[in-house]
């Protein structure tokens, strides 16, 4: 492990140069040209490491990258990442990559450009040092931040033929590894009322916005921290004019569920509460649903975590298994029975925020941890 760590220290400048190049490309989920450019850069790097790469072309979302390389042993490893960010076009111009006070700043620097660069440099270190690796499949999704709707079938196809999975979302402490994530859902509520002047006694309206106000309280009332359920209504719109009863109102509802056993129960409750009108003259449509299943640890997860803990001990890193509420593509692999270690990326602050930044001191140790796990899997 000392040689891997030394190699990474010697090449940290190159790592940061690649990270700067990627961060300075607008690649929000709706910036297809930028996502595709980031994919091309990753594909070229992987090709140089002996991977057979191909692009899964999308017309409306970013393209995906698939890379495969044979290796030693029978343990098939899946490396999962994403190319898109939450940052809209123009964000790079407003706050490009910069380094200050031991921190690297920029859109997507932690989520997850720092993570995929760590993945690449872990593989580069092993390649340069002649270390054996297991058979590896890499999938980089082009639409993760909007639910991996197009990427999910490819993720699941690779997961079904894999024995373990590493996901390169950002970490929250120097030794943290994610072994549990909450499932996520997006529900869309459209309320139809009837427009009328607020003072017209002959033609009373049906106020869709008022119905929505009642719905917000009822839906958020489904939250139950003890059972691991969180329902939030944060995006709403409705009405046409101050003096006209609102004929239409809409809400996007975020749902988080910790355990598989609660998913169908919560889904039914959300649909019932959202779809049942409280006021006369109102009709309601509810679409959407649970988009990512919960990621729950199993005995196989614990075995993989134990291996990571041994590698961490060799590096002087105390591994801390953690739970994260946000979903990731690791949820899809986990639901198929594949053990997943998530949040393998750099230590990040204000993830997805305007001051998103990563700690430079986390880059070499956590990249060495990734490399150590990969090479150890070649002998399992």
N, C-alpha and C positions, 0 to 999 in steps of 0.2 A: 504493500500500500504506500510505502514511502516513495517509491519510484513514480507511482501514479500521481501522488500529490506534488512531487517536485516537478514533474512534467507539466502539470496544470499551472503551477506557479510561474514556470518559465514561459508559458504561452497565454497568460492571462491578458496580455495586451491584445493579442489576436482575438481572443474571446470577446473582449469589450468592443473591438472594432467591428466584429460581425454583429454584435448586439446593437451598436449605434446605427449600423446600416439598416437593420430591420426596424428598429423603433422609428426611424425617420421616414418610414413609408406609411402613409395613411392606409390602414387596413381594417377599419370598422366593418361590421357585418354587412353593410350596404355599399362598401367601397370595393367592388369586385376587382378592378384592375390592381389595386394594392394588395389584396389577398393573394391574387394569382402571382404577382411578382414575388411576394414572400415565399409562396410555394415553390416557385422556380429556384430561388436561392437555396432553400432547404434540399430540394431534389438534387441540385448540383453538388452540394456538400455530401449528401448520402451516396451519390454515384461515385464520388472520389474515394469513398470508404468501401467500395466493392458491393454496394447494394444495387439490385435491379429495381429501378424506379419507374413509375408510371403516373400519369395525371388522370384523375377522374374529372372529366369536364362537366361543369354546370353552366347553365345559361343565365340564371337569375341570381345565383349566389356564388360565393367563391369556390374555386376548384379545390379538390382534395388531392393529397399526395399519398401514394402507397409505395412502400419500399420493402424489399425482402432480401435476406441474406442467409445462406446456410451457415451452420456452425457445428460445434462439438456437442454430442450428447442428444438426448431425446426431449429435453425440457424446452418447449417452444415459448419464447418470450414475446410479449406484445408491448411495444412502446407507443403510448397514446398521447397526442397533443393536438392543439388547434392553432390555426393561422389567423383567425379574425380577432378583433378586439371590440370593446364597447364604444370606442371613441369615434365620433363622426368625422367626416371629411373636413379638413382644415385644422384639425387639432395639432398636427405636427408643426404647422406654421406658427401656431400660438405658443406651443411649449415643446420645442424639439429636445432631443436627447442632450443631456448635460450631466456632468459629474461635479459634485460639490460635497465637501465634508464627509467623504466616505460613502456617499450615496449616489446611485445612478437614477436619474429622473427621466420621465418621458412616457408618452401614451403606450400602454401595453407592456411597459418594461418588466412588470412582474407577471401580468396575466395576458399571454404567457410567453412573451418573446424571450424573457430571461430563462424560462424553463426549457424551451426547445433548444436554445443555444447551449444550455447545460447538457442536455441530451446529446447534442452533436459533439461537444467537447469531451464528454465521457467516452463516447465511441472513438473519437480521434486519439485520445490518450491510450486506450487499449490497442488500437491499431498500430500506433507508433511504437509501442513497447512490445508488440508481438504477443499480446495476451489473447488467449482463446475466449470465444464468446459462444453462447448457445445459438440455435437458429432464431433469428429475430425478424419480426414483422413490425413495421412502423406505419402508423396511419395518422396523418395530420388533417384534421377536419377544417373545412372552409366556412362552416356555419354554426359553430358551437355556441356562440353567444346568443343565438336566436333559437336554441333548442336542438341543434344537430339534426334537424328534420331530414335533410338530404344525406347527411353523413352517417346517420344511425345504422342503416342496413349494412354498410361496409364495416362499421365498428363491430357489429354483432357477428358478421361473417368471419372476421379475423378472430374474435374472441372465442368462437366455437372450436377453433383449432389451436387454441393457445392454452398453456399451462399456468401462466401468471401474467400480470399486467402492471406496468408502471405508468403513472400519469403525472404530467409535469406542471400541474397547477402550482401556484405560489405557496410557500410555507409561512407559518406564523411564528416560528421560533427556530433557533439554530439546529435543534435536533428533532423537530416535529415531523411526523409522517401521518398522513390521513388514512385511517382504516374504516371510518364510518362517515357517510354523508346522508343527508336527508333527501328524500324524493321531492321532486318539484312538479308543480302543475300551473297551468295558465288557463283560466276560464274567462270567457267573454260574454257579458250580460248586456243584452239590448232590450230596452224597455220602450214599448209603444204606448203613447197616450193619445190625447186629442187636443188640438190647439183651439183656443178661444181667448177673447179679451178677458182679462181678469175681472172686469166689472159687468160682463154681459150675462144677465140673469136668464135669458132665453136659451142660451147655448152654453151650458157649463162645460168646461174642459176637464180633461183627465190629465193630471200633472205627472208626467214621467219623471221629472226631477225629484219631486217629493217621494215618489215610490222608490227612487234610487237611494234617497237619504235613509229611508227605512231599511233598505237592503244592506247598505253599508254597515249599519249597526248590527243587523242580524248575522251577516256573514262574518264579521270580525268577532262576533260572539261565539263562533265555533272554535276559536283558538283555545287550545288546552295544553299548556306547557307540560303538565304531568304526563299526558299521553303522547306528547311529541307531535302536536299539531299547531300550525301557525297559518292563519288566514288573514291576508292584508288586502285592502282596497286602496290603491294609491293613484290610479289614473282614471279620472272621470271626466265626462263632458255631457252637455245637454242643453236643451232650450234653443230658442231662436231670437227672443227679444225680451226685454225686461218686463213688458206689460202683457205678454202673451203666455198663457199656460203652456208649459213645455210639452210638445208632442213626442219628443224623442230624448232618451238619455242612454248613455252607455258607460260601462265600467269594465276595466280589466282587473281580474282578481288573481292575486298570487297565492298559491297554496304550497305549504311545506309539510311533509309527513316523514316522521323518523323511521317507522317500522313498516315492513310489508303488510303486517296484519291489519293495519289501520287504513291502508290505501283505498280499498273498496268501500269501507264504511264512510270515510271522509268524502270520497267522490259522491256517494249517494246523498250525503247531507248537504254538500255544497249545491248540488243540482236541485234538491228539494227546496232549500231556502231561497236560492236565487230565482227559481222558476215559478214560485207561488206568489201570485199578486195579492197585495194587501188592500189596494184601493179599487173602487169600481171603475170600469172602462179601461183597464190596463191589460195589456198582453205582453208576454216576456219570452224572449228566445235566449237559450243558454248554449254556447258552443265551447269547444276546447276540452281540456281534461288534463289528467296527469301526464306529463311529458317525460319525466325521468323517474325511474323506480329508486327507492332507497338503496344505498350501498351499505350492507351489513356484514360485519366480519364473521368468518367461519373458522373452523379448525385449520383449514388450509391457509387462511389469511394469517393466523397466528404462527404457522410454520414459516411462512415467508417473512413475517415480521421478525421472527427469531433470527433468521439468516441476516436480515438488515441490521439487527441489533449487534450481532457478532462483528459485522463489517464496521459498524459505527464504533465499537469498542476498540478495534484496531486503529481507528483514526482519532481516537480520543473524543468521540461525539457520543453523548448520552441520548439515545433514541427515546422519543416521547410519542407514543401513539395518541392521536387526537381524533376528535369528531368535528366535522364542519357542516354547517347547515346548508350551504350552497351546493347545488348539484354539479356534476361534471360528467364527462363521457365515461369515467370509470364506473358510474352507476349502471350503464348498459352491460359492461363486461361482468360486473359483479352479479347482476340479476341472472346471468347464464351460468353461474357457479364458478367463475374464474376468480381466484384470489387477487386482490388489487391493493397495491400501495400507492396512495394518492398524495398530492401536494408535495411532490419531490423537488419542486423548483426552489428559487432563491427566497430568502426572507424578505417579505414585501410589506410595506406600510401603505395605507389608504388605497387598497386595491380598487381599481376601477374609478378612482376619484381624480380630482384635478391636481392633486399633489402625489400621485402614485410614484413610488420610489422603492428601490431595493438596496439592501446593504451589500456593499462590495465585499466585505469580509466573509459573507456567506457563500460566495461563488465557488471558490476552490474547495472548501470542505464538503459542500453538498454535491458538487460535481464528482469529487472523489468517491463519495458515498454511492452515487449512482453507478459509477464505473465498477466499484467493488462488488456491488450486488450483481451486476451483469456478468462479470467474469466468474463469480462464485456459482452462478446458475449453470455454467458450462460443465460443472462437475457434479451436479445433483442427479 
